[in-house]
Amino acid sequence: MKILPADSNDIPALVTLVNSAYRGESSKKGWTTEADLLGGIRTDENSLSAMINKPGACMLICRDENKGLTGCVYLQNQGSSMYLGMLTVSPELQNAGIGKQLLAAATSYAKEQSCRTISMTVISVRHELIAWYERHGYHKTGETKPFPATDPSFGIPKQPLEFVIMEKTI
């Protein structure tokens, strides 16, 4: 497997990957699905293009030996902290260590950018996912953030949701 920065040519495949892992029936093949919590899509080409082209941002992608896209993680430099989001692994390949490799690559990237911490937001009712991040050195900060319930670009909530903020010192 190879982990490298994405470019604009990767956007269509990223849209397919991210939406397949978080929403719809295909996402239920893996354990990261949000299909029971949110309707709609997780992302689109315009959103991903804006993310990738944002100053200080990087989307790392993981490719298999056949150059197929198997995972990604979004990173946004925020000074001494790196924001991590959209950690995605293809539902068919979850539990194969790709997520761990992407987290390790994200940590290396954050260190290269002289960041001291990595932070993220996780939907508070995603207990299994929060526990996974905790096993990888992240902790809840005690802070929460409202879920953007009126912005369909994040998905359409099927129940009231909020984010917990998690952080790891690197």
Backbone as CSV, one residue per row, in Angstrom:
resi,resn,N_x,N_y,N_z,CA_x,CA_y,CA_z,C_x,C_y,C_z
1,MET,0.833,-1.186,0.000,0.000,0.000,0.000,0.870,1.239,0.000
2,LYS,0.361,2.244,-0.667,1.079,3.496,-0.799,0.174,4.628,-0.303
3,ILE,0.723,5.498,0.558,-0.022,6.660,1.046,0.655,7.906,0.511
4,LEU,-0.121,8.757,-0.163,0.401,9.960,-0.768,-0.678,11.037,-0.814
5,PRO,-0.292,12.293,-1.039,-1.296,13.362,-1.108,-2.188,13.226,-2.344
6,ALA,-3.449,13.540,-2.174,-4.399,13.520,-3.292,-4.227,14.780,-4.128
7,ASP,-4.681,14.707,-5.363,-4.776,15.907,-6.193,-6.168,15.936,-6.822
8,SER,-6.428,16.946,-7.601,-7.783,17.127,-8.143,-8.230,15.948,-9.012
9,ASN,-7.306,15.197,-9.601,-7.676,14.033,-10.407,-8.281,12.910,-9.570
10,ASP,-8.014,12.935,-8.249,-8.511,11.892,-7.353,-9.936,12.162,-6.844
11,ILE,-10.447,13.350,-7.079,-11.725,13.747,-6.477,-12.882,12.818,-6.830
12,PRO,-13.114,12.462,-8.079,-14.255,11.562,-8.358,-14.173,10.240,-7.592
13,ALA,-12.995,9.636,-7.547,-12.843,8.370,-6.819,-13.002,8.584,-5.315
14,LEU,-12.550,9.733,-4.801,-12.720,10.045,-3.375,-14.193,10.185,-3.011
15,VAL,-14.969,10.835,-3.862,-16.404,10.984,-3.610,-17.049,9.605,-3.487
16,THR,-16.738,8.730,-4.413,-17.290,7.373,-4.382,-16.869,6.642,-3.118
17,LEU,-15.580,6.696,-2.785,-15.062,6.007,-1.605,-15.736,6.510,-0.328
18,VAL,-15.727,7.823,-0.112,-16.256,8.393,1.131,-17.747,8.099,1.270
19,ASN,-18.504,8.310,0.225,-19.948,8.051,0.313,-20.239,6.566,0.532
20,SER,-19.422,5.686,-0.056,-19.657,4.244,0.120,-19.362,3.793,1.544
21,ALA,-18.470,4.492,2.227,-18.094,4.096,3.587,-19.007,4.671,4.663
22,TYR,-19.672,5.770,4.380,-20.460,6.431,5.422,-21.976,6.375,5.224
23,ARG,-22.440,6.287,3.998,-23.882,6.379,3.750,-24.365,5.266,2.831
24,GLY,-25.647,4.987,2.928,-26.263,4.020,2.040,-25.986,2.577,2.433
25,GLU,-26.549,1.681,1.661,-26.448,0.244,1.943,-25.012,-0.270,1.896
26,SER,-24.210,0.253,0.951,-22.829,-0.227,0.840,-22.040,0.032,2.117
27,SER,-22.362,1.112,2.822,-21.631,1.451,4.043,-21.870,0.444,5.161
28,LYS,-22.984,-0.280,5.086,-23.320,-1.242,6.144,-22.443,-2.495,6.094
29,LYS,-21.614,-2.618,5.047,-20.656,-3.724,4.976,-19.500,-3.501,5.952
30,GLY,-19.295,-2.258,6.357,-18.226,-1.916,7.287,-18.812,-1.446,8.606
31,TRP,-17.937,-1.115,9.549,-18.415,-0.706,10.865,-18.436,0.807,11.038
32,THR,-18.034,1.580,10.014,-18.000,3.033,10.135,-19.251,3.717,9.583
33,THR,-20.243,2.962,9.230,-21.442,3.528,8.618,-22.127,4.563,9.507
34,GLU,-22.654,5.577,8.863,-23.508,6.564,9.527,-24.930,6.490,8.963
35,ALA,-25.208,5.452,8.179,-26.476,5.350,7.458,-27.692,5.371,8.376
36,ASP,-27.563,4.859,9.597,-28.695,4.875,10.523,-28.854,6.224,11.221
37,LEU,-27.835,7.061,11.143,-27.862,8.370,11.802,-28.175,9.518,10.858
38,LEU,-27.732,9.370,9.602,-27.829,10.469,8.643,-28.277,9.976,7.280
39,GLY,-29.118,10.751,6.647,-29.508,10.482,5.268,-28.714,11.389,4.349
40,GLY,-28.902,11.219,3.058,-28.184,12.045,2.094,-26.778,11.525,1.870
41,ILE,-25.989,12.325,1.168,-24.621,11.924,0.874,-23.675,12.517,1.913
42,ARG,-22.470,11.963,2.000,-21.466,12.452,2.949,-20.675,13.605,2.351
43,THR,-20.420,13.541,1.034,-19.653,14.605,0.384,-19.945,14.610,-1.112
44,ASP,-19.475,15.648,-1.777,-19.606,15.740,-3.229,-18.319,16.335,-3.803
45,GLU,-18.238,16.404,-5.122,-17.010,16.871,-5.773,-16.661,18.304,-5.391
46,ASN,-17.662,19.188,-5.319,-17.377,20.582,-4.968,-16.809,20.707,-3.562
47,SER,-17.390,19.989,-2.610,-16.913,20.040,-1.225,-15.484,19.506,-1.122
48,LEU,-15.221,18.366,-1.753,-13.878,17.789,-1.702,-12.858,18.678,-2.401
49,SER,-13.239,19.278,-3.496,-12.332,20.186,-4.195,-11.980,21.373,-3.298
50,ALA,-12.977,21.927,-2.629,-12.725,23.050,-1.719,-11.815,22.626,-0.570
51,MET,-12.026,21.425,-0.046,-11.190,20.933,1.048,-9.739,20.760,0.602
52,ILE,-9.540,20.102,-0.525,-8.189,19.817,-1.013,-7.435,21.101,-1.356
53,ASN,-8.153,22.083,-1.869,-7.506,23.322,-2.297,-7.422,24.388,-1.212
54,LYS,-7.901,24.086,-0.029,-7.842,25.038,1.081,-6.389,25.200,1.527
55,PRO,-5.925,26.433,1.733,-4.543,26.628,2.197,-4.286,25.872,3.511
56,GLY,-3.166,25.178,3.571,-2.800,24.427,4.765,-3.450,23.059,4.863
57,ALA,-4.191,22.657,3.834,-4.907,21.380,3.865,-4.197,20.334,3.017
58,CYS,-4.447,19.085,3.372,-3.909,17.955,2.617,-4.868,16.779,2.786
59,MET,-5.148,16.095,1.721,-5.909,14.850,1.774,-4.923,13.744,1.417
60,LEU,-4.644,12.890,2.394,-3.781,11.745,2.122,-4.655,10.604,1.634
61,ILE,-4.189,9.908,0.615,-4.935,8.770,0.078,-4.075,7.521,0.146
62,CYS,-4.739,6.399,0.274,-4.078,5.102,0.313,-4.499,4.334,-0.935
63,ARG,-3.501,3.818,-1.630,-3.754,3.022,-2.828,-3.189,1.617,-2.629
64,ASP,-3.888,0.631,-3.198,-3.386,-0.745,-3.131,-2.398,-0.976,-4.277
65,GLU,-1.912,-2.198,-4.382,-0.904,-2.519,-5.397,-1.424,-2.333,-6.824
66,ASN,-2.741,-2.342,-7.015,-3.331,-2.117,-8.339,-3.704,-0.662,-8.559
67,LYS,-3.256,0.214,-7.649,-3.511,1.657,-7.677,-4.965,2.008,-7.418
68,GLY,-5.723,1.067,-6.837,-7.092,1.346,-6.443,-7.117,2.118,-5.134
69,LEU,-8.046,3.030,-5.013,-8.172,3.857,-3.815,-8.826,3.039,-2.704
70,THR,-8.136,2.890,-1.575,-8.655,2.085,-0.472,-8.975,2.900,0.777
71,GLY,-8.438,4.118,0.874,-8.688,4.930,2.055,-8.187,6.343,1.878
72,CYS,-8.600,7.216,2.814,-8.159,8.607,2.790,-8.305,9.221,4.174
73,VAL,-7.640,10.343,4.376,-7.790,11.139,5.587,-7.505,12.594,5.228
74,TYR,-8.338,13.478,5.740,-8.205,14.919,5.501,-7.469,15.559,6.664
75,LEU,-6.526,16.428,6.348,-5.757,17.135,7.370,-5.761,18.624,7.070
76,GLN,-5.963,19.433,8.115,-5.985,20.888,7.968,-5.104,21.491,9.061
77,ASN,-4.026,22.149,8.648,-3.118,22.778,9.593,-3.808,23.974,10.239
78,GLN,-3.828,23.977,11.568,-4.441,25.065,12.324,-3.429,25.660,13.305
79,GLY,-2.211,25.833,12.837,-1.158,26.381,13.684,-0.450,25.272,14.437
80,SER,-0.600,25.242,15.759,0.068,24.199,16.543,-0.729,22.895,16.573
81,SER,-1.918,22.915,15.991,-2.760,21.719,15.948,-3.121,21.381,14.507
82,MET,-3.249,20.093,14.239,-3.681,19.610,12.936,-5.083,19.048,13.110
83,TYR,-6.035,19.529,12.306,-7.386,18.963,12.333,-7.400,17.737,11.432
84,LEU,-7.963,16.639,11.929,-8.087,15.400,11.173,-9.568,15.135,10.940
85,GLY,-9.919,14.852,9.710,-11.310,14.550,9.391,-11.413,13.554,8.249
86,MET,-12.599,13.066,8.051,-12.935,12.206,6.917,-12.001,11.005,6.779
87,LEU,-11.585,10.436,7.915,-10.809,9.193,7.841,-11.737,8.128,7.280
88,THR,-11.359,7.586,6.147,-12.236,6.678,5.404,-11.463,5.461,4.931
89,VAL,-12.068,4.301,5.098,-11.536,3.061,4.537,-12.689,2.369,3.815
90,SER,-12.408,1.838,2.661,-13.426,1.113,1.895,-14.110,0.086,2.794
91,PRO,-15.451,0.017,2.795,-16.160,-0.916,3.683,-15.695,-2.370,3.559
92,GLU,-15.329,-2.786,2.356,-14.894,-4.167,2.140,-13.511,-4.444,2.735
93,LEU,-12.757,-3.388,3.043,-11.380,-3.542,3.525,-11.193,-3.104,4.973
94,GLN,-12.282,-2.768,5.641,-12.160,-2.346,7.036,-11.683,-3.520,7.886
95,ASN,-10.968,-3.206,8.937,-10.333,-4.184,9.833,-9.110,-4.845,9.200
96,ALA,-8.532,-4.216,8.185,-7.316,-4.746,7.552,-6.090,-3.889,7.895
97,GLY,-6.242,-2.917,8.779,-5.120,-2.085,9.196,-4.909,-0.824,8.387
98,ILE,-5.745,-0.571,7.398,-5.585,0.621,6.563,-5.831,1.888,7.378
99,GLY,-6.848,1.881,8.218,-7.128,3.044,9.063,-5.957,3.364,9.977
100,LYS,-5.351,2.344,10.564,-4.181,2.540,11.434,-3.027,3.151,10.641
101,GLN,-2.826,2.669,9.422,-1.750,3.208,8.586,-2.015,4.665,8.220
102,LEU,-3.261,4.984,7.936,-3.607,6.372,7.621,-3.429,7.273,8.842
103,LEU,-3.801,6.775,10.037,-3.581,7.553,11.263,-2.094,7.796,11.490
104,ALA,-1.282,6.775,11.274,0.167,6.923,11.440,0.727,7.933,10.441
105,ALA,0.259,7.876,9.198,0.707,8.832,8.181,0.258,10.250,8.544
106,ALA,-0.951,10.372,9.093,-1.448,11.683,9.515,-0.593,12.244,10.643
107,THR,-0.207,11.389,11.577,0.648,11.825,12.685,2.010,12.275,12.163
108,SER,2.585,11.521,11.263,3.873,11.902,10.667,3.760,13.239,9.941
109,TYR,2.693,13.403,9.182,2.474,14.647,8.454,2.333,15.817,9.424
110,ALA,1.574,15.627,10.502,1.382,16.692,11.492,2.704,17.072,12.144
111,LYS,3.536,16.085,12.453,4.858,16.363,13.037,5.717,17.148,12.048
112,GLU,5.679,16.778,10.780,6.441,17.499,9.744,6.007,18.957,9.658
113,GLN,4.747,19.217,9.967,4.202,20.576,9.918,4.376,21.299,11.256
114,SER,5.144,20.702,12.171,5.437,21.265,13.503,4.201,21.420,14.384
115,CYS,3.215,20.569,14.182,2.028,20.584,15.035,2.317,19.784,16.306
116,ARG,1.704,20.187,17.401,1.890,19.495,18.678,0.716,18.590,19.021
117,THR,-0.424,18.847,18.409,-1.614,18.037,18.664,-2.347,17.764,17.360
118,ILE,-3.182,16.732,17.401,-4.133,16.452,16.327,-5.504,16.466,16.977
119,SER,-6.441,17.175,16.375,-7.797,17.232,16.917,-8.796,16.785,15.859
120,MET,-9.971,16.399,16.325,-11.020,15.954,15.411,-12.377,16.108,16.083
121,THR,-13.422,16.035,15.294,-14.779,15.966,15.818,-15.355,14.616,15.421
122,VAL,-16.092,13.998,16.364,-16.729,12.707,16.127,-18.157,12.812,16.630
123,ILE,-19.101,12.289,15.884,-20.499,12.298,16.331,-20.580,11.547,17.662
124,SER,-21.162,12.179,18.656,-21.122,11.683,20.038,-21.713,10.288,20.229
125,VAL,-22.665,9.891,19.403,-23.283,8.570,19.563,-22.511,7.470,18.835
126,ARG,-21.374,7.810,18.248,-20.523,6.819,17.559,-19.558,6.207,18.576
127,HIS,-20.089,5.517,19.575,-19.309,4.998,20.697,-18.186,4.051,20.254
128,GLU,-18.471,3.182,19.294,-17.460,2.237,18.813,-16.304,2.971,18.143
129,LEU,-16.622,4.007,17.382,-15.595,4.794,16.708,-14.780,5.607,17.723
130,ILE,-15.444,6.198,18.687,-14.740,6.941,19.736,-13.783,6.010,20.470
131,ALA,-14.233,4.813,20.798,-13.373,3.834,21.481,-12.171,3.466,20.607
132,TRP,-12.363,3.349,19.303,-11.265,3.036,18.389,-10.217,4.145,18.433
133,TYR,-10.677,5.392,18.364,-9.729,6.516,18.445,-9.034,6.540,19.804
134,GLU,-9.748,6.235,20.869,-9.127,6.205,22.199,-8.027,5.142,22.261
135,ARG,-8.244,4.006,21.620,-7.209,2.971,21.581,-5.970,3.418,20.807
136,HIS,-6.144,4.467,20.007,-5.029,4.995,19.213,-4.493,6.312,19.784
137,GLY,-4.751,6.548,21.058,-4.132,7.671,21.753,-4.922,8.956,21.821
138,TYR,-6.115,8.982,21.265,-6.945,10.185,21.325,-7.787,10.162,22.598
139,HIS,-8.173,11.332,23.060,-9.060,11.417,24.224,-10.096,12.513,23.989
140,LYS,-11.232,12.352,24.620,-12.266,13.387,24.554,-11.788,14.577,25.375
141,THR,-11.953,15.764,24.841,-11.517,16.969,25.541,-12.558,17.461,26.538
142,GLY,-13.774,16.944,26.442,-14.870,17.438,27.269,-15.683,18.508,26.555
143,GLU,-15.180,18.965,25.412,-15.898,19.971,24.614,-16.807,19.279,23.609
144,THR,-17.921,19.928,23.309,-18.821,19.454,22.269,-19.062,20.592,21.285
145,LYS,-19.602,20.232,20.160,-19.886,21.197,19.098,-21.213,20.789,18.471
146,PRO,-22.080,21.742,18.169,-23.360,21.364,17.544,-23.157,20.736,16.167
147,PHE,-24.006,19.779,15.848,-24.003,19.196,14.511,-24.746,20.160,13.592
148,PRO,-24.227,20.430,12.395,-24.904,21.363,11.478,-26.166,20.750,10.865
149,ALA,-27.206,20.651,11.667,-28.426,19.931,11.285,-29.163,20.555,10.108
150,THR,-28.933,21.829,9.843,-29.665,22.486,8.754,-28.833,22.596,7.478
151,ASP,-27.642,22.007,7.478,-26.783,22.043,6.297,-26.751,20.662,5.656
152,PRO,-27.501,20.456,4.557,-27.576,19.124,3.953,-26.248,18.613,3.398
153,SER,-25.232,19.481,3.271,-23.938,19.009,2.778,-23.256,18.094,3.800
154,PHE,-23.706,18.109,5.059,-23.188,17.201,6.077,-24.053,15.952,6.196
155,GLY,-25.205,15.958,5.593,-26.156,14.869,5.723,-27.377,15.353,6.475
156,ILE,-28.435,14.586,6.402,-29.703,14.941,7.037,-29.879,14.073,8.273
157,PRO,-29.778,14.687,9.472,-29.867,13.889,10.704,-31.215,13.187,10.853
158,LYS,-31.155,11.937,11.318,-32.354,11.163,11.602,-32.693,11.227,13.092
159,GLN,-31.834,11.891,13.858,-32.026,12.082,15.289,-31.160,13.273,15.700
160,PRO,-31.382,13.859,16.864,-30.520,14.964,17.297,-29.072,14.472,17.471
161,LEU,-28.127,15.238,16.946,-26.720,14.847,16.992,-25.850,16.013,17.456
162,GLU,-24.703,15.673,18.030,-23.683,16.664,18.328,-22.327,15.993,18.172
163,PHE,-21.287,16.813,18.079,-19.925,16.317,17.969,-19.245,16.369,19.330
164,VAL,-18.372,15.409,19.601,-17.420,15.524,20.690,-16.087,15.871,20.032
165,ILE,-15.290,16.621,20.741,-13.965,16.982,20.234,-12.964,16.049,20.900
166,MET,-12.133,15.447,20.052,-11.096,14.537,20.516,-9.740,15.103,20.129
167,GLU,-8.718,14.727,20.900,-7.396,15.274,20.664,-6.317,14.264,21.053
168,LYS,-5.180,14.407,20.406,-4.015,13.567,20.718,-2.791,14.468,20.708
169,THR,-1.960,14.356,21.713,-0.688,15.063,21.746,0.320,14.217,20.991
170,ILE,1.098,14.873,20.113,2.081,14.130,19.313,3.501,14.577,19.630
